[in-house]
Amino acid sequence: IVEFGILHIFLLCILDIPLKIQ
């Protein structure tokens, strides 16, 4: 399922942003 993979990466990046700022 390619769409799920892209969504997972997209969410991973969004969640990774606050971690980098912190």
Buried (B, 14 or more C-beta within 10 A) or exposed (E): EEEEEEEEEEEEEEEEEEEEEE
